[in-house]
Amino acid sequence: MKKEVLIAAGLALAAVCGHAETQPVRVILVGDSTLAPKNGYGDALCARFKPEVRCLNMAKNGRSSGSYRAEGSWQQVMDELKNKGAYANSYVLIEFGHNDQPGKPGRSTDLATEFPVNLTRYVDEVRSLGGTPVLATPLTRRSFKAGVLVNDLGPWADVTRSVAKARNVPLVELLATSEAAVQAMGEVEADTLAVEPPPKVSAAPADMNSIEAVSNKKSAFDHTHVGPKGAELFAVMVERLLRGAVPALAPRFMDGDVAR
């Protein structure tokens, strides 16, 4: 009789756990162009979730932790969270840093007095609406100097780590992980992650009269934004990091190789 009770209890627990893993959840992506549609990894990350996950990429090009709120984009996130729906939980992944750096009028934030305050407000407001905030250090740029990857986002990553620790928030260690991967692949291979290949540099023709008109089309190549190859690489990377930082999200991803 005792054995039958234990078996029944085990089956009931398995049913509850199985139901919890199939209940719909919501994932909202908040950040700048490295996460945004078309030139970031966000859409590729959304595509890695199972169908019961509603993944909303609300990241926007050129935004900082300050301008994202100032222009009303954060209010749209809050409005989405207020609509509880039938979601078992709502996770908000927040990644800023690139446009918070100096020299970006209307976007730059002070590293000591504004950036940490902005991140903390985001965290607290997500929690106030019953959501689960997740902070991510910024995605690395892919600029090299003498064969070494330039690390110009370290201080912003440090602040993000500090806020995550102070507020007991899951942290996606994207900067250090992406830096290591890009450094290992080298400059030439890293350039293939961009939106477009680097512009070709042609040698000067022997006959100057044979020079053709130069196109006015601006190249979309840079060392910050990503095309399909880069988006897939970093989406797989962030999935792996999310599985570790937020274990409850692990079964929400589609089965597949996340070690590549």
LOVORO-889773 format. One record per residue: residue number from 1; residue in one letter; x, y, z of N, C-alpha, C, O, CB in turn. Coordinates in steps of 0.1 Angstrom, whole numbers, always signed. Atoms other than C-alpha are relative to their C-alpha. Glycine has a CB too. Example, Ala and Ser with C-alpha at 12.3 -4.5 7.8 and 13.67 -1.06 7.14 Angstrom:
    n  res    n.x    n.y    n.z   ca.x   ca.y   ca.z    c.x    c.y    c.z    o.x    o.y    o.z   cb.x   cb.y   cb.z
    1    A     +9    -12     +0   +123    -45    +78     +9    +12     +0    +19    +12     +7    -10     +0    +12
    2    S     -9    -11     +0   +137    -11    +71     -8    +11     +8     -3    +22     +9     +4     +5    -14
//
This chain:
    n  res    n.x    n.y    n.z   ca.x   ca.y   ca.z    c.x    c.y    c.z    o.x    o.y    o.z   cb.x   cb.y   cb.z
    1    M     +8    -12     +0     +0     +0     +0     +9    +13     +0     +6    +22     -7     -9     +0    +12
    2    K     -9    -12     +0    +28    +24     +9     +7     +2    -13     +9    +14    -17    +11     -2    +11
    3    K     -6     -1    +13    +45    +16    -24     -9     +7    -10     -5    +15    -18     +5    -13     -5
    4    E    +10     -5     +9    +13    +24    -43     -2    +15     +2     -3    +23     -7    -13     -7     +1
    5    V     +2    -15     -4    +10    +58    -24    +12     +8     -6    +10    +19    -11     -1     +2    +15
    6    L    -12     -7     +5    +46    +67    -33     +0     +2    -15     +3    +12    -21    +12     -7     +4
    7    I     +0     +0    +15    +41    +58    -70    -10    +11     -4     -8    +19    -13     -4    -13     -5
    8    A    +10    -10     +4     +9    +79    -71     +5    +14     +3     +2    +23     -5    -13     -2     +8
    9    A     -5    -13     -3    +26   +108    -54    +11     +5    -11    +11    +16    -15     +7     +1    +14
   10    G    -10     -3    +10    +55   +106    -79     -6     +4    -13     -2    +13    -20     +9    -12     -2
   11    L     +7     -4    +12    +31   +106   -108     -6    +13     +0     -6    +21    -10    -10    -11     -4
   12    A     +7    -13     -1    +12   +136    -95    +11    +11     -1     +8    +21     -7     -7     +0    +14
   13    L    -11    -10     +1    +45   +155    -90     +5     +2    -14     +8    +13    -19    +12     -4     +9
   14    A     -4     +0    +14    +56   +146   -125    -10     +8     -9     -6    +15    -18     +3    -14     -6
   15    A    +11     -7     +8    +23   +158   -139     +1    +15     +3     -1    +23     -7    -14     -5     +3
   16    V     +0    -14     -3    +26   +191   -120    +12     +7     -7    +11    +17    -12     +1     +2    +15
   17    C    -12     -5     +6    +62   +196   -132     -1     +1    -15     +3    +11    -21    +12     -8     +4
   18    G     +2     +0    +14    +53   +187   -167     -9    +12     -5     -7    +18    -15     -6    -13     -5
   19    H     +9    -11     +3    +24   +212   -167     +7    +13     +2     +5    +22     -7    -12     -1    +10
   20    A     -8    -12     -2    +47   +239   -153     +9     +4    -12    +10    +15    -15     +8     +0    +13
   21    E     -9     -2    +11    +71   +234   -182     -7     +3    -13     -1     +8    -23     +9    -12     -1
   22    T     +8     -2    +13    +43   +237   -208     -9    +12     +1    -14    +17     -9     -8    -12     -4
   23    Q     +7    -13     -2    +26   +268   -193     +7    +11     -8    +19    +11     -8     -2     +3    +14
   24    P     -7    -11     +7    +32   +298   -215     +7    +10     +9     +3    +13    +20    -10     +7     -9
   25    V     -7    -11     -7    +58   +323   -204     +4    +10    -10     +2     +8    -22    +13     -6     +7
   26    R     -3    -11     +9    +69   +356   -218    +14     +5     +3    +19     +6    +14    -10    +12     +2
   27    V    -14     -5     -1   +104   +368   -225     +0    +14     -8     -3    +14    -20    +11    -10     -6
   28    I     +0    -13     +6   +109   +405   -233    +15     +5     +0    +22     +5    +10     -8    +11     +8
   29    L    -13     -4     +2   +142   +418   -247     +1    +15     +0     -6    +22     -8     +6     -6    -13
   30    V     -1    -15     -1   +152   +454   -238    +15     +3     -1    +24     -2     +5     -5     +5    +14
   31    G    -14     -4     +2   +184   +471   -250     +2     +8    -12     -7    +15    -17     +8    -12     -1
   32    D     -4     -8    +12   +202   +487   -279     +1     -8    -13     -5    -19    -14    +14     +7     +3
   33    S     -1     +6    +14   +211   +478   -315     +6    -13     +0     +4    -21     -9     +7     +9     -9
   34    T     -6    +13     +0   +232   +448   -305    -10    -11     +3     -7    -23     +1    +11     +0    +10
   35    L    +10     +9     -3   +200   +432   -294    -12     +1     -9    -21     -8    -11     -5     +1    +15
   36    A    +12     -4     +7   +175   +449   -317     -2     -8    -13     +7    -15    -18     +1    +15     -4
   37    P     +3     +7    +12   +158   +434   -348     +9     +5    -11    +13    +17    -11    -15     +2     -4
   38    K     -8     -3    +13   +177   +434   -382    +15     +0     +2    +22     -5     -7     -5    +13     -5
   39    N    -15     -1     -1   +212   +442   -368     +5     -5    +14    +16     -2    +17     +4    +14     -3
   40    G     -5     +5    -13   +213   +425   -334     -3    -15     +1     -8    -21     -9     -7     +7    +11
   41    Y     +2    +15     -2   +210   +389   -320    -13     -3     +6    -16    -15     +7    +11     -6     +8
   42    G    +13     +3     -7   +176   +393   -304    -10     -9     -7    -15    -18     -1     -6    +13     +3
   43    D    +10     +9     +8   +154   +378   -331     +5    -14     -1     -3    -23     +0     -2     +6    -14
   44    A     -5    +13     +0   +177   +349   -334     -1     -7    +13     -3    -20    +14    +15     +0     -5
   45    L     +2     +6    -13   +175   +343   -297    -15     -4     +2    -18    -15     +7     +4    +10    +11
   46    C    +14     +3     -1   +137   +345   -298     -3    -13     -7    -12    -21     -3     -8    +11     -5
   47    A     +3    +12     +8   +137   +318   -325     +5    -13     +6     +1    -24     +2     +7     +2    -13
   48    R     -5    +12     -7   +154   +294   -301     -9     -5    +11     -7    -16    +16    +14     +3     +5
   49    F    +10     +5    -10   +125   +292   -277    -10     -9     -6    -13     -9    -18     -6    +13     +7
   50    K    +11     +8     +4    +98   +267   -278    -13     +8     -3    -13    +20     +1     -3    -11    +11
   51    P    +12     -8     +4    +63   +277   -292     -7     +6    +12    -14    +16    +10     -9     -9     -8
   52    E     +8     -5    -11    +48   +282   -257     +6    +13     +6     +1    +18    +15     -1    -11    +11
   53    V     -6    -12     -5    +72   +311   -251     -3    +11    -10     +0    +11    -22    +16     -2     +1
   54    R     +3    -12     +8    +61   +345   -263    +13     +9     +2    +14    +15    +12    -13     +7     +4
   55    C    -12     -8     -1    +94   +363   -270     -2    +13     -8     -4    +13    -20    +12     -8     -6
   56    L     +2    -14     +6    +91   +401   -277    +14     +7     +0    +20    +10    +10    -10     +8     +8
   57    N    -13     -8     +1   +122   +419   -290     -4    +15     -1     -7    +20    -11     +8     -4    -13
   58    M     +3    -14     -1   +116   +454   -278    +13     +9     +1    +12    +21     +5     -9     +3    +12
   59    A    -13     -8     +1   +153   +465   -281     -1    +10    -12     -8     +7    -22    +12     -9     -1
   60    K     +0    -10    +10   +159   +496   -302    +14     +6     -3    +22     +7     +6    -10    +11     +3
   61    N    -13     -6     +4   +188   +510   -322     +3    +13     +7     -6    +21     +8     +0     +1    -15
   62    G     -5    -13     -5   +208   +538   -307     -4     +4    +14     -2    +15    +18     -4    +10     -9
   63    R     +5     -4    -14   +192   +537   -272    +10     -4    +11    +18    -13    +10    -13     -7     +2
   64    S     -8     +2    -12   +210   +540   -239    -10     -3    +11    -22     -3    +10     +8    +12     +3
   65    S     +8     +3    -12   +197   +531   -204     -8    +13     +3    -19    +11    +10     +8     -4    +12
   66    G     +7    -13     -3   +186   +568   -202    -10     +3    -11    -22     +6     -8     +9    +11     +1
   67    S     +9     -4    +11   +171   +575   -237    -11    -10     -2    -22     -7     -7     +8     +1    -12
   68    Y    +10    +10     +2   +152   +542   -238    -12     +3     +9    -24     +1     +4     +5    -15     +4
   69    R    +11     -4     -8   +131   +554   -209     -6    +14     -4    -18    +16     -5     +4     +1    +15
   70    A     +4    -14     +3   +130   +591   -219     -9     +1    -12    -18     +9    -12    +12     +8     -2
   71    E     +8     -1    +12   +115   +584   -253    -13     -8     +1    -21     -8     -8     +8     -6    -12
   72    G    +13     +7     -2    +87   +562   -239     +1    -15     -2     -9    -22     -1    -10     +6     -8
   73    S     -1    +15     +3   +100   +527   -249     -1     -8    +13     -8    -19    +12    +14     -3     -6
   74    W     +2     +7    -12   +102   +516   -213    -14     -1     +5    -18    -11    +10     +9     +5    +11
   75    Q    +15     +0     -4    +66   +525   -207     -7    -10     -8    -16    -16     -3     -6    +14     -2
   76    Q     +6    +10     +8    +57   +502   -235     +3    -14     +6     -6    -23     +5     +5     +0    -15
   77    V     -3    +12     -7    +75   +474   -217     -9     -2    +13    -14    -13    +15    +15     -1     +4
   78    M     +8     +0    -12    +56   +483   -185    -14     -3     -4    -21    -11     +3     +1    +13     +8
   79    D    +14     +2     +5    +23   +483   -204     -2    -15     -3    -12    -21     +0     -4     +9    -12
   80    E     +0    +14     +3    +31   +448   -217     +0     -8    +12     -8    -18    +13    +12     -4     -9
   81    L     +0     +8    -13    +39   +435   -182    -13     +1     +8    -17     -8    +14    +12     +5     +8
   82    K    +13     -2     -7     +7   +450   -168    -11    -10     -5    -20    -13     +2     -5    +14     -1
   83    N     +9     +9     +6    -12   +427   -192     +5    -14     +4    +13    -20     -3     -1     +1    -15
   84    K     -5    +13     -6     -7   +395   -171     -2    -12     -9     +6    -21    -10     -6     -2    +14
   85    G     +3    +11     +8    -24   +372   -195     +0    -13     +7     -3    -13    +19    +10     -1    -12
   86    A     -1    +13     -6    -20   +335   -188    +14     -5     +2    +17    -17     +3     -8    -10     -8
   87    Y    -14     +4     -1    +17   +336   -185     +4     -5    +14     +1     +2    +24     +9    +12     -4
   88    A     -5     +5    -13    +34   +315   -157    +10    +10     +5    +11    +11    +18     +6    -14     -2
   89    N    -10    -10     -4    +61   +342   -156     +4     +8    -12     +2     +4    -24    +13     -7     +6
   90    S     -5     -9    +10    +75   +371   -175    +15     +4     +3    +18     +9    +14     -8    +13     -2
   91    Y    -14     -3     -2   +113   +375   -179     +4    +12     -9     +1    +12    -21     +9    -13     -4
   92    V     -4    -12     +8   +128   +408   -190    +16     +0     +0    +22     +3    +10     -5    +13     +6
   93    L    -14     +0     +1   +164   +406   -203     +4    +14     -4     +0    +20    -14     +5    -10    -11
   94    I     -4    -14     +2   +181   +440   -201    +14     +1     -3    +23     -3     +5     -4     +9    +13
   95    E    -14     -2     +4   +213   +449   -219     +3    +14     -5     -2    +17    -16     +4    -11    -10
   96    F     -4    -13     +4   +227   +484   -221    +15     +2     +2    +22     -6     +8     -8    +11     +7
   97    G    -14     -3     -2   +262   +500   -223     +6     +8    -11    +12    +18    -10     +8    -12     +3
   98    H     -6     -6    +12   +271   +509   -259     -3    +15     -1     +7    +23     -2     -5     -7    -12
   99    N     +4    -14     +2   +252   +542   -261     +0     +8    +13     -2    +20    +13    -14     +0     -6
  100    D     -2     -8    -13   +257   +551   -224    +14     +6     +0    +16    +14     +9     -3    -10    +12
  101    Q    -13     -5     +0   +293   +558   -232     +1    +14     -4     -8    +19    -11     +9     -9    -10
  102    P     -2    -14     +3   +306   +594   -235     +0     +3    -15     +3     -6    -23    +12     +6     +6
  103    G     -1     -4    +14   +303   +613   -268    -13     -3     -8    -12     -2    -20    +11     -6     -6
  104    K    +12     +3     +7   +267   +604   -277    -11    +10     +5    -18     +6    +15     -5    -15     +2
  105    P     +9    -10     -4   +246   +636   -273    -15     -6     +2    -20    -12     -7     +0    +12     -9
  106    G    +14     +4     -2   +211   +629   -258     -1    -14     +5    -12    -19     +8     -7     +2    -12
  107    R     +0    +15     -4   +221   +593   -249     +9     -3    +11     +6    -11    +20     +3     -8    -12
  108    S    -10     +4    -10   +252   +592   -228     -5     +2    +14    -12    +11    +17    +13     +9     -3
  109    T     +4     -1    -14   +248   +586   -191    +13     +0     +8    +23     -6     +4    -10    -11     +4
  110    D    -12     +0     -8   +272   +592   -163     +2    -14     +6     -8    -20    +12     -1    +11    +11
  111    L     -3    +14     -4   +289   +559   -154     -2     -2    +15     -7    -13    +20    +14     -4     -3
  112    A     +0     +1    -15   +289   +566   -116    -14     +4     +5    -19     -3    +15    +10     +8     +6
  113    T    +13     -5     -6   +256   +585   -110    -13     -3     -7    -23     -2     -1     +2    +15     +1
  114    E    +12     +3     +8   +232   +576   -138     -2    -14     -5    -13    -20     -3     +0     +9    -12
  115    F     +1    +13     +6   +239   +543   -154     -4    -11    +11    -14    -18     +8    +14     -5     -6
  116    P     +5    +10    -10   +236   +522   -122    -14     +3     +6    -21     -6     +8    +10     +0    +12
  117    V    +14     -3     -5   +205   +541   -111    -10     -4    -10    -21     -9     -7     -1    +16     +2
  118    N     +9     +4    +11   +189   +535   -145     -3    -15     +1    -14    -20     +0     +5     +4    -13
  119    L     +1    +15     +0   +196   +497   -143     -8     -4    +12    -17    -13    +11    +14     -6     +0
  120    T     +7     +4    -13   +184   +495   -107    -15     +3     -1    -24     -5     +3     +6     +8    +12
  121    R    +14     -3     +2   +151   +513   -116     -7    -10     -9    -18    -15     -6     -2    +14     -6
  122    Y     +6    +10     +9   +145   +489   -145     -3    -13     +8    -14    -19     +7     +9     -3    -11
  123    V     +1    +12     -8   +151   +459   -121    -12     +1     +9    -21     -8    +10    +13     -3     +7
  124    D    +10     -1    -10   +128   +472    -94    -14     +1     -6    -23     -4     -1     +3    +13     +9
  125    E    +13     -2     +7   +100   +482   -118     -5    -13     -6    -17    -16     -6     +1    +11    -10
  126    V     +4    +13     +6   +100   +448   -135     -6     -9    +12    -16    -15    +11    +12     -8     -7
  127    R     +4     +8    -11    +97   +431   -101    -13     +5     +6    -21     -3    +11    +11     +1    +11
  128    S    +13     -5     -5    +69   +455    -90    -12     -5     -7    -23     -4     -2     +1    +15     +0
  129    L    +11     +5     +8    +48   +441   -118     +0    -15     -1     -7    -21     -9     +1     +6    -14
  130    G     +0    +14     -1    +56   +405   -109     +9     -7    -10     +9    -19    -11    -14     -5     -2
  131    G     -9     +6     +9    +82   +399   -136    +14     -3     +6    +17     +0    +17     +2    +10    -12
  132    T    -13     +4     -4   +117   +385   -134    +11     +7     -8    +12     +4    -20     +2    -16     -1
  133    P    -10     -7     +7   +145   +409   -144    +13     -9     -2    +16    -16     +7     +3    +13     +6
  134    V    -13     +7     +3   +177   +395   -160     +9    +11     -6     +6    +17    -16     -1    -13     -9
  135    L     -9    -10     +5   +207   +418   -165    +11     -7     -9    +15    -18     -5     +7     +8    +11
  136    A    -11     +5     +8   +233   +412   -193    +10    +11     -2     +7    +22     -4     -6     -5    -14
  137    T    -11     -9     +4   +267   +428   -197     +0     +2    -15     -5     -7    -22    +14     -5     +5
  138    P     +2     -3    +14   +270   +444   -231     +8    -10     -9    +18    -15     -5     +5    +14     -3
  139    L     -7     +8    +11   +280   +425   -263    +13     +7     -4    +12    +19     -6     -9     -3    -12
  140    T    -13     -6     +4   +316   +431   -272     -1     +6    -14     -8     +1    -23    +11    -11     +0
  141    R     -3     -4    +14   +326   +452   -302    +11     -9     -5    +17    -16     +2     +4    +16     +0
  142    R    -10     +9     +7   +349   +435   -327    +11     +7     -6    +16     +3    -17     -8     -9    -10
  143    S    -11     -8     +5   +376   +461   -331    +13     -6     +5    +14     -9    +17     -1    +15     +3
  144    F    -13     +5     -4   +412   +448   -330    +11    +11     -2    +10    +20    -10     +4    -12     -8
  145    K    -12     -8     +1   +445   +466   -324    +12     -9     +2    +14    -14    +12     +0    +12    +10
  146    A    -12     +8     +0   +477   +448   -333     -4    -14     +4     +4    -21    +12    +11     +6    +10
  147    G     +4    +14     -2   +458   +415   -332     -7     -3    +13    -11    -14    +16    +12     -9     -1
  148    V     +7     +2    -13   +442   +421   -298    -13     +8     +0    -14    +19     -4    +10     +6    +12
  149    L    +14     -6     +0   +405   +428   -293     +0    +11    +10     +5    +10    +21    -10    -11     +4
  150    V     +1    -11     -8   +399   +462   -279    -12     -1    +10    -23     -3     +6     -2    +13     -8
  151    N    +11     +1    -10   +379   +461   -246     -3    +14     +5     +4    +20    +13     +5     -9    +12
  152    D     +4    -14     -4   +362   +495   -243    -13     +0     +8    -19    +11    +10     -1     +9    -12
  153    L    +13     +1     -7   +330   +483   -225     +1     -5    +14     -9     -7    +21     -9     -8     -8
  154    G     -2     +6    -13   +346   +469   -193     -7     +8    +11    -13     +1    +20    +14     +0     +2
  155    P     +6     -7    -12   +335   +497   -169    -15     -1     +0    -21     -2    +11     +4    +15     -1
  156    W    +15     +2     +1   +298   +494   -181     -4    -14     +4    -14    -16    +11     -5     +4    -14
  157    A     +2    +14     -4   +300   +457   -176     +2     -1    +15     -6     -8    +22     +9    -10     -7
  158    D     -2     +0    -14   +314   +462   -141    -12     +5     +8    -16     +0    +18    +13     +8     +4
  159    V    +11     -6     -7   +285   +484   -131    -12     -9     -1    -19    -11     +8     -4    +14     -7
  160    T    +11    +10     +2   +260   +459   -146     +1    -12    +10     -8    -16    +16     +0     -5    -14
  161    R     -2    +11     -9   +276   +431   -125     -3     +5    +14     -9     -3    +22    +15     -4     -1
  162    S     +2     -5    -13   +275   +453    -94    -15     +2     +4    -20     -2    +14     +6    +14     +2
  163    V    +14     -1     -2   +238   +461    -98     -7    -14     +1    -15    -16    +10     -7     +8    -12
  164    A     +6    +14     -1   +230   +424   -104     +3     -6    +13     -6    -12    +19     +6     -9    -11
  165    K     -3     +5    -13   +248   +415    -72     -8     +7    +11    -13     +0    +20    +15     +1     +2
  166    A     +7     -8    -11   +232   +443    -51    -14     -4     +0    -20     -4    +11     +2    +14     -3
  167    R    +15     +3     +0   +197   +434    -63     -3    -15     -2    -15    -18     -3     -6     +8    -12
  168    N     +2    +15     +1   +202   +396    -65     -7     -3    -12    -17    -10    -12     -7     -5    +13
  169    V     +6     +3    +13   +194   +395   -102     +9     -9     -8    +21     -8     -7     -1    +14     -7
  170    P     -7     +8     +9   +204   +368   -126     +9     +8    -10     +4    +18    -15     -9    -10     -8
  171    L     -9     -7     +9   +234   +379   -147     +4     -8    -12     +9    -20    -10    +12     +5     +8
  172    V     -5     +6    +12   +242   +370   -183    +13     +6     -3    +14    +18     -7    -10     +1    -12
  173    E    -14     -5     +2   +280   +374   -186     +4     +0    -15    +12     -7    -19    +10     -8     +9
  174    L     -2     +0    +15   +279   +383   -223    +13     +7     -4    +19     +2    -13    -12     +8     -6
  175    L    -12     -7     +5   +308   +407   -225    +12     -9     +1    +19    -11     -9     +3    +13     +9
  176    A    -12     +9     -2   +335   +384   -211     -1    -12    -10    +10    -16    -15     +1     -5    +14
  177    T     +2    +12     +8   +321   +354   -230     +2     +3    -15     +8     -4    -22    -14     -6     +2
  178    S     -1     -4    +15   +318   +372   -264    +14     +5     -3    +19     +3    -14    -11    +11     -3
  179    E    -14     -4     +2   +352   +388   -259     +9    -12     -3    +17    -12    -12     +5     +9    +12
  180    A     -8    +12     +2   +368   +354   -255     -2     -6    -13     +8    -11    -20     -2     -9    +12
  181    A     +3     +7    +12   +351   +340   -285     +5     +8    -12    +11     +2    -21    -16     -2     -2
  182    V     -5     -8    +11   +359   +369   -308    +15     +1     -1    +21     +0    -12     -6    +15     +1
  183    Q    -15     +0     +0   +395   +371   -297     +5    -13     -6    +15    -13    -13     +5     +2    +14
  184    A     -5    +13     +5   +399   +334   -304     -2     -2    -15     +7     -8    -21     -8    -11     +7
  185    M     +2     +2    +14   +385   +336   -339     +9    +10     -8    +11     +7    -20    -15     +3     -3
  186    G     -9     -9     +7   +407   +366   -348     -8    +10     -9    -20     +9    -11     +9     -8     -9
  187    E     +6    -12     +7   +400   +398   -368     -7     -4    -13    -18     +1    -16    +10    +10     -2
  188    V     +6     +3    +13   +394   +383   -402    -13     -8     +1    -23     -4     -5    +10     -8     -8
  189    E    +12     +8     -2   +369   +357   -390    -11     +9     +7    -23     +7     +3     +3    -12     +8
  190    A     +9     -9     -7   +353   +383   -367     -8     +9     -9    -19    +12     -7     +7     +8    +11
  191    D     +6     -9    +10   +346   +405   -397    -12     -6     -7    -21     +1    -12    +10     +5    -10
  192    T    +11     +8     +8   +323   +378   -412    -13     +0     +9    -23     -4     +4     +5    -14     -3
  193    L    +12     -1     -8   +299   +384   -383     -8    +13     -2    -19    +14     +3     +4     -1    +15
  194    A     +6    -13     +2   +290   +419   -395    -12     -1     -9    -15    -11    -15    +10    +10     -6
  195    V    +12     -1     +8   +259   +430   -413     +3     -2    -15     -4     -9    -22     -7    +13     +2
  196    E     -5     +2    +13   +279   +432   -445    +15     -3     +0    +21     +1    +10     -3    +13     -9
  197    P    -14     +2     +0   +314   +422   -455     +7    +13     -1     +1    +23     -5     +4     -8    -13
  198    P     -7    -13     +0   +341   +449   -451     +2     +5    -15     +3     -3    -24    +13     -1     +6
  199    P     -2     -5    +14   +344   +472   -482    +13     -4     -5    +24     -5     +2     -1    +16     +1
  200    K    -13     +5     +7   +370   +460   -507     +9    +12     -2     +4    +23     -7     -3     -7    -13
  201    V    -10    -10     +3   +401   +481   -510     +7     -3    -12    +15    -13    -13    +10     +2    +12
  202    S     -6     +3    +13   +412   +483   -546    +13     +8     -2    +14    +19     +3     -9     +3    -11
  203    A    -12     -7     +3   +447   +491   -557     -2    +11    -11    -11     +9    -19    +11    -10     -5
  204    A     +1    -10    +10   +451   +523   -578     +3     -5    -14    +13    -11    -16     +9    +12     +3
  205    P     -2     +5    +13   +447   +515   -615    +12     +8     -7    +15    +19     -4    -13     +2     -9
  206    A    -12     -6     +7   +477   +521   -638     -5    +12     -9     +2    +22    -10     +7    -10     -9
  207    D     +6    -10     +9   +455   +542   -662    -10     +8     +8    -21     +2    +11     -6     -6    -13
  208    M    +10     -8     -8   +438   +570   -641    -13     +3     -7    -23     +6     -1     +7    +13     +4
  209    N    +12     -2     +7   +413   +574   -669    -10    -12     +1    -22    -11     -3     +3     +3    -15
  210    S     +9    +12     -1   +399   +539   -662     -7     +0    +13    -14    -10    +16     +9    -12     -2
  211    I     +7     +1    -13   +387   +548   -627    -15     +2     -2    -20    +11     -9     +5    +12     +9
  212    E    +14     -1     +1   +350   +541   -624     -6     +8    +11     +0    +10    +21     -6    -15     +0
  213    A     +7     -8    -10   +325   +562   -605     -2     -8    +12     -6    -20    +12    -13     +5     -6
  214    V     +2     +7    -13   +323   +553   -568    -14     +1     +4    -21    +12     +3     +9     +7    +10
  215    S    +14     +0     -4   +289   +543   -555     -1     +9    +13     +8     +9    +21     -4    -14     +3
  216    N     +3     -8    -12   +273   +566   -530     -6     -8    +11     -8     -3    +22     -9    +11     -4
  217    K     +6     +9    -10   +259   +536   -511     +9     -1    +12    +21     -6    +10     -4    -13     -6
  218    K     -8     +2    -11   +272   +536   -476     +0    -14     +5    -10    -21     +5     -6     +9    +12
  219    S     -1    +14     -4   +285   +503   -464     -6     -1    +14     -5     +7    +23    +15     -4     +1
  220    A     +6     +3    -13   +267   +487   -435    +10     -8     +9     +6    -12    +20    -13     -8     -2
  221    F    -10     +7     -8   +299   +471   -423     +4     +8    +12     +7    +20    +11    +12     -4     -8
  222    D     -6     -6    -11   +310   +479   -388     +4    -11    +10     +1    -23     +8     -9    +11     +7
  223    H     -4    +10    -10   +324   +462   -357     -9     -1    +12     -5     -7    +22    +14     +4     +5
  224    T    +10     +0    -11   +293   +465   -335    -12     -9     -4    -16    -17     +4     -4    +14     +3
  225    H    +13     +7     +4   +262   +452   -354     +3    -13     -6    +14    -16    -11     -8     +9     -9
  226    V     -2    +13     +5   +257   +417   -366    -10     -4    -11    -21     +1    -11     -1    -10    +11
  227    G     +9     +5    +10   +243   +400   -397     -5    -14     +5     -3    -17    +17     +8     -2    -13
  228    P     +6    +13     -4   +227   +365   -397    +10     -9     +6     +7    -16    +16     -5     -7    -13
  229    K    -11     +8     -6   +260   +347   -390     +3     +4    +15     +3     -4    +24    +12     -1     -8
  230    G     -3     -5    -13   +268   +369   -360    -12     -2     +9    -10     -5    +21     +4    +14     -1
  231    A    +12     +1     -9   +232   +369   -347     -2    -15     +5     -5    -17    +16    -12     +4     -8
  232    E     +2    +14     -4   +231   +331   -347    +11     -4    +10     +8    -11    +20     +1    -10    -12
  233    L    -11     +3     -9   +265   +328   -330     -3     +5    +14     -2     -2    +24    +13     +6     -5
  234    F     +2     -6    -13   +256   +352   -302    -13     -4     +6    -14     -4    +19     +0    +15     -1
  235    A    +13     +5     -6   +220   +339   -298     +3    -13     +7     -2    -16    +18    -10     -2    -11
  236    V     -3    +13     -7   +234   +304   -291     +8     +2    +12     +6     -5    +22     +9     -9    -10
  237    M     -8     -4    -12   +259   +320   -267     -9     +4    +11     -7     +0    +23    +10    +11     -4
  238    V     +9     -5    -11   +232   +338   -248    -10    -10     +5    -13    -11    +17     -8    +12     -6
  239    E     +8    +12     -5   +210   +307   -247     +7     -8    +10     +2    -11    +21     -4     -9    -12
  240    R     -8     +8     -9   +238   +288   -231     +1     +8    +14     +0     +1    +24    +14     -3     -6
  241    L     -1     -8    -12   +243   +317   -206    -13     +1     +8    -13     +0    +21     +6    +13     -3
  242    L    +13     -1     -7   +206   +320   -198     -3    -14     +6     -9    -14    +17    -11     +3    -11
  243    R     +3    +13     -6   +203   +282   -192     +7     -1    +14     +1     -7    +23     +5    -11     -9
  244    G     -7     +0    -13   +229   +287   -164     -5    +10    +10     -6     +7    +21    +15     +1     -3
  245    A     +4    -11     -9   +217   +320   -150    -14     -1     +4    -17     +3    +16     +2    +13     -7
  246    V    +14     +1     -3   +180   +313   -151     -4    -15     -3    -10    -17    -14     -9    +10     -8
  247    P     +3    +14     +3   +175   +275   -148    -14     -3     -4    -17    -12    -11     +3     -8    +13
  248    A    +14     +2     +4   +137   +278   -151     -2     +2    -15    -12     -3    -20     -9    +10     +8
  249    L     +2     -3    +15   +142   +290   -187     +6    -12     -8     +3    -13    -20     +7    +13     -4
  250    A     -7    +10     +8   +164   +260   -197    -10     -9     -8     -7    -12    -19     +8     -8    +10
  251    P     +8     +9     +8   +135   +237   -206     -9     +7    -10    -17     +1    -17     -9     -8     +9
  252    R     +8     -8     +9   +119   +265   -225     +6     +2    -14     +0     +7    -23     -3    +14     +6
  253    F     -6     +0    +13   +144   +263   -253     -2    -12     -8     -4    -23     -2    +16     +3     +2
  254    M     +1    +12     +8   +141   +240   -282    +12     -9     +1    +23     -4     +4     -2     +4    -15
  255    D    -11     +9     -1   +163   +209   -281    +10     +3    -11     +6     +6    -23     -4    -14     +0
  256    G    -10     -2    +11   +195   +214   -300    +14     +1     +7    +15     +1    +19     -3    +13     -8
  257    D    -14     -1     -4   +233   +218   -298     +3    +14     +5     +3    +23     -4     +9     -4    -11
  258    V     -3    -14     -4   +241   +248   -276    +15     +1     +4    +19    +11    +10     -9     +3    +13
  259    A    -15     +0     -3   +278   +239   -273     +8     +5    -11    +20     +7    -10     +4    -13     +5
  260    R     -8     -4    +11   +288   +250   -307     +4    +15     +1    +11    +20     -8     -8     -2    -13
//
